[in-house]
Amino acid sequence: MSTATLNSSYLTAAAPRVMVVDGSKVVRTLIQQMLLAQMPGVVVITCGSGTEAQQQIAQGAVDLVTMSLRLPDMDGLVLAHHLRHEAGLAYIPIVVVSGDVQERLERREFSDDVTDYFDKSLGFQALTEFIRGYVQPKTKVSGDVLYVEDSRVVALAVRRMLEKHGLRVHHVTSAEAAVDWLETARSERQVPGVDIVLTDVNLLGAMTGGELLTLIRTRFDYAKGMLPVLVMTGDDNPQAHAILIRAGANDLVVKPIEEQRLLTKLLFQMRVSQHQRAKA
């Protein structure tokens, strides 16, 4: 870690501190440069090994940790466990940055010590936006969400949460109604009609949220980048999670819902999709 980077941590008590742990000096440097360029005021602490990360944490707290799973001296999940249970970082976001996120999600290899995961193939610019969502979240955003939830109580709480941040929410209570909504949007040449679909798994009616997901990917032929689907589930069965990921879910949100985590995942998927559609 450079002296300049270390000393900048004392410029302001409010400056977010991000630790980047990766065995590749090139990767560490690229992430550091992108964060410093795109997030003024951020303090970036870079570490090339799990041992170095442990030593740096002992010198001062951080607001977020990104880490590779393959470190020179230990597995990234071992480091995550240490940070959670021995270094006192019980509540900060720990984000795994990996090139095989899809496969690991399908195998449910991420432990509860990991807050979130990022697919390295999306690029460092997208990673910067992902980190910003945690340490410098926007108070107001824009976009349209097709929200599928049959519980009136849950729907009211989540809808208020999303609308509070500036999102337009189109709420339906069944997968069948969601299909009708998407069909109408397509008939009116509004493709896909919304920026993201947020759906529960268990819904009233003949169709589940998983079946809605399959229809979006097959019948409508909307790829992940065209129309992201974020699935909420109360099922902690790894096999059930793997089925949803293989069926085309961009990501999962496990209940009970945490506002910051839901918003970070949802807004990130929206931004990536909007960027990809703009390039198409």
Residue pairs with C-beta under 8 A, 6 or more apart in sequence:
1 45
1 46
1 47
1 56
5 32
5 43
5 44
5 45
5 46
6 45
8 15
8 43
9 15
9 17
9 43
9 60
11 41
12 41
14 41
15 41
15 42
15 43
16 39
16 41
16 42
16 43
16 63
16 64
16 135
16 136
17 42
17 43
17 45
17 60
17 61
17 62
17 63
17 64
18 35
18 42
18 43
18 44
18 45
18 62
18 63
18 64
18 65
18 66
18 131
18 135
19 44
19 45
19 46
19 47
19 53
19 56
19 57
19 62
19 64
19 65
19 66
20 28
20 31
20 32
20 35
20 44
20 45
20 46
20 47
20 66
20 67
21 46
21 47
21 48
21 49
21 50
21 52
21 53
21 65
21 66
21 67
21 68
21 71
21 76
21 79
22 28
22 31
22 46
22 47
22 48
22 66
22 67
22 68
22 71
22 97
23 48
23 49
23 68
23 70
23 71
23 72
24 68
25 48
27 68
28 46
28 47
28 48
29 46
30 124
31 44
31 46
31 66
31 124
31 127
32 44
32 46
34 124
34 125
34 127
34 128
35 42
35 44
35 128
35 131
36 42
36 44
38 125
38 128
38 132
39 128
39 131
39 132
39 135
39 136
42 135
42 136
45 56
45 62
47 53
47 56
48 72
49 71
49 72
49 73
49 74
50 71
50 73
50 74
50 76
50 78
50 79
50 82
51 73
51 74
53 65
53 67
53 79
53 83
54 79
54 82
54 83
54 87
57 83
57 87
57 89
58 87
61 88
61 89
61 92
62 89
62 92
63 92
63 93
63 134
63 135
64 92
64 93
64 94
64 95
64 131
64 134
64 135
65 80
65 83
65 89
65 92
65 93
65 94
65 95
66 95
66 96
66 97
66 118
66 127
66 131
67 76
67 79
67 80
67 94
67 95
67 96
67 97
68 76
68 96
68 97
68 98
69 75
69 76
69 77
69 96
69 98
69 104
70 76
71 79
76 96
77 110
77 111
77 113
77 114
80 94
80 96
80 111
80 113
80 114
81 111
81 113
83 89
83 94
83 113
84 90
84 94
84 113
85 113
92 115
93 115
93 116
93 134
93 135
94 113
94 114
94 115
94 116
95 114
95 115
95 116
95 117
95 118
95 130
95 131
95 134
96 110
96 114
96 116
96 117
96 118
97 117
97 118
97 120
97 127
98 104
98 117
98 118
98 119
98 120
99 119
99 120
99 121
101 117
101 118
101 119
101 120
102 119
102 245
104 110
104 117
105 117
105 241
105 242
105 245
106 242
106 245
106 246
107 242
108 238
108 239
108 241
108 242
110 117
115 261
116 130
116 261
116 264
116 265
118 126
118 127
118 130
120 127
122 272
126 268
126 271
126 272
126 275
129 268
129 271
130 264
130 268
133 263
133 264
133 267
133 268
134 260
134 264
137 260
137 263
137 264
138 165
138 267
139 165
140 165
140 166
141 165
141 166
141 167
141 267
141 270
142 166
142 167
142 168
143 167
143 168
143 195
143 196
143 267
143 270
143 274
144 167
144 168
144 169
144 170
144 193
144 194
144 195
144 196
145 162
145 167
145 168
145 169
145 170
145 194
145 195
145 196
145 197
145 198
145 266
146 170
146 172
146 178
146 181
146 182
146 193
146 194
146 196
146 197
146 198
147 155
147 158
147 159
147 162
147 169
147 170
147 171
147 172
147 197
147 198
147 199
148 171
148 172
148 173
148 174
148 175
148 177
148 178
148 197
148 198
148 199
148 200
148 203
148 209
148 212
149 155
149 158
149 171
149 173
149 199
149 200
149 203
149 232
150 173
150 174
150 200
150 203
150 204
150 205
151 200
154 200
155 171
155 173
158 198
158 257
158 262
159 169
159 171
161 259
161 262
161 263
162 169
162 263
162 266
163 169
165 263
170 181
170 194
172 178
172 181
173 203
173 204
174 203
174 204
174 205
174 207
175 199
175 203
175 205
175 207
175 208
175 209
175 211
175 212
175 215
176 205
176 206
176 207
178 197
178 199
178 212
179 207
179 212
179 215
181 193
182 192
182 193
182 216
182 220
184 193
185 191
185 192
185 193
185 194
186 192
186 193
186 220
192 220
192 222
192 226
192 227
194 227
195 228
195 270
195 273
195 274
196 227
196 228
196 229
196 230
196 266
196 269
196 270
196 273
197 212
197 216
197 227
197 228
197 229
197 230
198 229
198 230
198 232
198 266
199 209
199 212
199 213
199 229
199 230
199 231
199 232
200 209
200 231
200 232
200 233
201 208
201 209
201 210
201 231
201 232
201 233
201 234
201 235
201 244
202 208
202 209
202 234
203 209
203 212
209 231
209 232
210 231
210 243
210 244
210 247
213 229
213 231
213 244
213 247
213 248
213 249
214 247
214 248
216 222
216 227
216 229
216 248
217 223
217 247
217 248
220 227
224 248
224 250
224 273
225 272
225 273
225 276
225 277
226 273
226 276
226 277
227 273
228 250
228 251
228 269
228 270
228 272
228 273
229 248
229 249
229 250
230 249
230 250
230 251
230 252
230 253
230 265
230 266
230 269
231 244
231 249
231 251
231 252
231 253
232 252
232 253
232 254
232 255
232 257
233 240
233 241
233 244
233 252
233 253
233 254
233 255
234 254
234 255
235 241
236 254
241 252
244 252
245 252
250 269
251 265
251 269
253 261
253 262
253 265
